[in-house]
Amino acid sequence: MRVSINHSEKQTGVFRKTTHYIVTVKVDFSEEEKAIIKQRDLKSTVIMTRSTPSHINTSIDDIWDLTISKLLSGPDDYGLETLAKAKDYEEVLIDSLKELKDYISANEEVEEKSKSFEL
């Protein structure tokens, strides 16, 4: 899994300019990871729960959740109100992607060992 994260700024508004800080993540999954995702039907797995980006005017929050499917379809842009929030978001994003890597690996093979114990 190869990850690229970029930061950019976007201004909106005609009379009152507002700056939004965009964090773009692009994940290139290996062929093996893609096979695991497909075989185990992991595309709808939510990696991060996110609120509506600052530059979007809508009240529908759940469509902004970051899923494996969104990462498979290409780069994901997410806008924040301040540079500090963008930096914090990046840290959480990196942690979430590390957990995703572990999650995909954990779904690779069926555990064939049996366990016995007494409670």
N, C-alpha and C positions, 0 to 999 in steps of 0.2 A: 504494500500500500504506500503510494507516494503522495504526499500532501504539499500543496502550495497555498500560501495565504498572502493576500495583498490588501493594502489599505489605499483608499482613495477618498476624495471629497466630491460631493455633489451639491450644487446650489439649486434651490427651487424658489419659485415666487417671482412675480414681475416687479412689483413695487417694493415689497418687503422681502429682501433676499434672506433665505435661511440656508445654512450649511449643514449637511448631513454627512456623517462619516461612514463610509461603506467598507465593510470587511467582506472580501471575496475568498471563498475556499474552493479549491479544486482537488479532488481526490481521484487518483488513478489506481484502481484496484488491479491486482495481479489476476491472471487467468484463473489461478487456483481459488482465489478469494471470490471471484465472480461465480465460479462453479458451486462453491459452498453456499453462497447467497441464493442462487437459483435452486439448488437441490433442497435446501432447508426452508425455502420460501421466507427469506428474511427482509425482502424489499420494503415492507411496510413498518419495519422496526424504527421507532423514534429514537434518534440519537440525542437530540436536545429539544426541550420544550421552549419555544420562544414566543414573545408577544409580537404584535404587529409592529413592523419597522417604523421609525419616526417619520419617514418621508411618505408613508402610505396612509391615506385617509379611509379607514374601514374599521368595522368593529368585529370582524371575523378573525379570531386569534388562532384557531387550531390549524389553519392552512399554512402558518409560518413555522410549524414544527419542522425541524430538520430530520429527514428520514434517509435511510440508505437509498431509496428510490431516487430522491432528489440529487444525491451525490453521484449516482450512476448516470443520471441524465446530463450532467455537465456542471460547470461552476455555479456556486450558490452565492448570491449577494444578500447582505443583510445590513440595513442602515441603522445608525445610532445617532443620538442627539449631540454627544460630546466626544472628543478625542479620548478622554479618560474611559468612558464607557466602551468605546471601540477596543481599547487595549485590554480592558477587563474581559470583554466578550472573547477576544482572541485566546486568552488564558483558559477560559472555560471550554472553548472550542477544542483546543489542543488536548485538554484532559479528556473530553468526551470522545475524541478520535482515538486516543490511546485505549480507552475502554472498548471502543468499537473493534479495534484490532484484536483485543483479547476475546471479545464476544464471538467474532467470526472464527477464531482459532478454536474456541471451546465447542463450536458447532461442527467442527470438522469430522469427527468420528464418533460413532456410537460406543459408549463405554461397555466393554464386554466382560468386565470383571464383576463377580458377584460378591456381595458383602453379607456377613452375618454378624449380628450383635444382639446383646440383651439390654433392655431398658429397665 
